[in-house]
C-alpha cells in the first residue's frame, strides 16, 4: 500500500480509505489511487487484516469428524453467522486421537486467531490453559476437563434414558445398544442413560446386546450379525449416534428390528421405514456457541454460567413402530 501511495502521490491513509470505499475521498483522487492499484497489481491480504489487539478476524472450529452430519451442521451454522460478522472460519478435523487434538489445535492457535470453538476428544484439556488466557474459546458436544471454559452440550444421559424408555413404551423388552466406542464421553453417557432406563423398567443390561465399533458399515454389519445370533435376539436397537445409524443403512430394509437414533441426519425421514430420532438441533448449538464466543471477544471479563446443557427433542417416525415380535422370526 505504501508503493501504491507513492505512485498515486497520496498518503498511505488515503490508499486505505480508497480500499475501504470511504465516500469522502474525491473522485479524482480515488481514480488516481485505483489506477496505481491496477498498475501495481495490488491485491489485499485479508488474512493480514487484524483487530486492534493484533489478532486476525478468524474463528477456528475444530471437530472430530467433518463428515459427521452432526458436526457438519454445527460448522455450517457457525460459518454462516461468522460471515455476517465479516469474520472468516477455519475448520479443522482432529479425529478421535487425543494427541492429534493437541497438535492441531495448538498449531491453529499459534496463528493468533480471534477465537476457538472445539469439540474435544481427549480427557485432559489442561494444555490449553496458557492459550485460554489470551484467546476466547467455547467447547461444544463435550465439556473440557481440567480447564474452566464455556461449554454447550446435549443432555446425553437424559437422552439415552428417553430413547430407551420410548422403546420400552412400544413393548420392547430386549433392546440392543449400538455405539462407536465406550471411550467417547458422549457415548458412555448415552449408555448410562440406556442402562438407567432398563433398570427403571425392571430389565437387565444384557452384555450380549451391547455392541461397540458400530460407526462403520463393516462394524455395524458384524454387530447386527452377532445380535441376530443371540439366544434371545433384540427386537429393538438404540443407535447412539447418527454415524452408527447411517452405517445401518445397507441393512435397513431387512433389519427386522425397531431403531431409534440419537441424532438426526439428512434423508432420515425418507428411508423406509423413516427413522425415529432424538434431534440435538446442532445448528442451534452452533449458534449459541458462536454468540458466546463473540461476546467473550467483545467483553472478556463478563460473567456467564459456564456449562449449558441443552435438551434434545424426540421426533417419532416409523422405525420405532416395528412389532415387538419382529426379531423373533
N, C-alpha and C positions, 0 to 999 in steps of 0.2 A: 504493500500500500504506500510505503514511502517512495518507491520508484514511480508509482502512478502519480503521486503528488508532485514529484519533480518534473515529470513530463508535462503534466497539466498546468504547472505553475500555480498550484494552490497549496493550501496547508494539508497536513495529514488528516486533521479533523474534518476538513471539507470532503475528502475522499470517503471517510467513514460515514458522513451524513448522506452523501450520494448513494453509497452502498446500502444504507438503511432506509432509502427512499424518503428522506426528510423533505417535506413540501416547501420548506423555507429557503431552499437553495435556488438561486437564479437559474433560469433555463439555459442561458449562455454558459454559465459555469458548469451546470450539470452535463451539457453536451461536451464540453472540453474534457471533463473527467471521464465521461463514457468513451470518448474517442481514445483517451490514453489507456483505459481498461482494455479496449479492443486491440489496440496496438501491441500492448504487452502480453495479451493473452491471460490476464489475471483471472484466477478462479479462487473464490473464498474457501478456506478450510473451516467448515462449520464445526468440526470436532475440536478445533482450537479455540472456538468461542467459549468463554468462561464466565462464570458468575464472579461477583466481587471477591469471593473468598478463594478464587483461583481454581475452582472445580469446574469440570465440564458438565454441561446440562444433559447428562446421560444417566439413565437409570438401568441398573443391571437386574435382570430376572434370571435366577438360577434354579432349575428344577431337575429332578432325577431323570425324567424321560420326556423328551419333546414330542414323542409320538403318542403319549398317553392322552386320550381325549380330555380328561380332567385338567391336566396341566396345560394343554394347548389352549383350552378355553380361558384359563386364567391369563395366560400370556397375551392372547388376542385382546382381552379387555384392558389389560394394563397398557399395552401398546397403543390402543385406540385413544384412551384417555390421556396418556402422556403426550401424544402428538398434539392434542388440543391445547396442551400447555407449552407447546413448542419445545418439547424435550424428546430426545432420542431414547430408544430402548435397545439395549444389547441383551440378547438371550443366550444362555449357556445351558447345555445339558451336562449334569455332573454324574450321571449314573447312580449306581447303588453302592459304590465303594467309598467309604468314609475318607480314605486317603486322597482320592480324586477330588472329593468335595473341597478339602482344604487347599490343595494345589490350585485348582481352577478359580476358586473364589478369591484367594489372596492375589493371584495374578491379575484379576479384574479390578480389585480394589486398589491395586498399586497404580492404576491409571487415574487416580483421583476423580472418581465418578461422584455424582451427587447423592446417590443412594442405592440401597440394595434391597431387593425382595427375594427371599430364598426359601425353598422347601428343603430342609436339611435331611441328610441320610445317616450321618454319624450320631453317636450317642454322647458327644462332647464338643461343644462349640466354644470352649474357653479360648481357643486360638484366635477368636475374633475380638477378644477384649481390647487390645490396642487399637484395632480398627474402629470399634464401636464408639470410641471417644471422639473420633473425627468424622465418621460417616454414618448418617442415619440408616437404620436397617429394620426391616419388618420380616418376620417369619410367617410362612403360610403352611397349611396342611399338618405340620408337625412343630411342636414347641421346641425352642432351643434348650440345651442342657448346659449348666454351669455358665450361664450368661443371662443377664437381665435385659430383655429386649421385647418389643411388641410382637404379638403373635395373633393370628387369626386361624382358627382350626375348626373342624367339624366335630360334633359330639359322636366320636367313633364308637365308644362303648354303648351309648344310648341308642345309636343307630343299629348296631348289631343286635341289641335286645329287641328293638322294634321289628326288624326284619324277621327274626326267628319267631317272635310272638305272632306275627302276621301269618306265617306258615302254619304254626300250631292251630291258629284260628280257622284255617282251611282244612283241618282234620289230619294234618301230617304229624306222625309220631317218630318217624325215622328220617331225620333231617341231616344231610351232609353239610360240611363246611369246606369250601374250596377257596384257598388263599395262595398268595405268592410266596411269602416267607415269614416264619414266626419272628424273625429278627427285625422286621419292619414294624415300628411302633404302632402305626395306624392299623395294620393287620392284626397285631397282638391285641389291641384294644377292641377291635370288632369281634375277635374270637372270644374275648372275655364277656362281651355282651351276649353273644350266642350261647355261651355256657350258662350264663346267669338266667337267660330266658328258658332254657331247657330245665334247669333246676326248679324254676318257678312253676313250670308245668308238670313237675314230677317226673321228668325224663332224664336219663343218664347221658353224659357225653360219651359216645362210643368211639374209641380211638380209631377203629377201622373205617369210620365215616368222616374222618378228618384228613383232608388231602392238601398238601402244600405243593409248591412248584407248579401251580396251575395257570401261570400267566402266559404260557406259550402253547401253541397248538399241540405239540407233542406231549407237553406236560399235562395239559387238560385231557387229552385222549387217554393217556396212561391212567390218570386219576379216575376217569369215568369207567374204564375197564375194571379197575380194582373195586370201585364202588358197586358195580353190577355183579361182581363175583362174590360179594359179601354174603354171609349166610342169610342175613335179613337185609337186603339192599334198600337203600333210601328211596323214598317217594318224592323227596324234595331236596333242593340244593340252595344253600345260602352262598352266593358268589360274592366274595368280599371286596371286589373292585371291578371296574369296567374292563380292565385288561383281561382278567380271568373270564369274564362273561363273553367278551369278544373271541377269546380263544376257544370257547364252546361252539362258535358259530357253525363250523363244518359238521357238527353233530346235532345241531339244533332240532332239525325236523324229526329225527328218530330218537331224541334223547329219552323220552318216556318218563321224565321227572319234571316236577314243578321247579321253577327257578325264580328267585328274587335277587336282583343285582344291587349291591351297594355302589351307587354311582351310575349316572345316565351316560349315554354315548350316542353319536349320530346314527340314525336308522334303527334305533332300538324299538321305535313304535311301528315299524313296517315289517319287522320279522314276523314269521308265523310259527307259533303264537307271539304276539307283541310282548315286550319284556316289562315286567313289573320292576320298578327301580326305586331306590331311595335317592332322590335328587339332592345333591350337595350344593347346587347353584354356584359353580365355580366362577362364573362371571361376576356375581355379586361379591364373592370373596376377593377377587382381583381388584374390584372397585374400592372396597373397603381398605385393602392393603395399600393401594396407591394413595388414597386420600390421607391415610395416616402418615405415609412416608413424606408426602408433600407438605403436610402440616409440621412434621418434625424438621424438615429442611427450613421452613419459614419461621418456626418457633421452637428452637432446640430445647428450651427449658420448660416447655408446657407439660403439665402433668396429665396422664391418662391412666385408665385401667390397662395394665399391660396385657392381660390374657383375655381374648374374646373368643368364646366358643359358640359357634353358630349351629342352629338346628338344621337337620335335613328333612325333606318332605317326601313321604311315601306317595308314589304315583302308581296306582293299581291299574294294570292292564290285564293281559290274558295268561301270562306264563305261570302265575301262581295258582291258577284255577284248574290245573290238570287233576283228574281224580286221584284220590289217595291210593287207589289200587293200581295205578299205572305202573309202579315199579315192581309189582308182584307177578307180572306176566311171565 
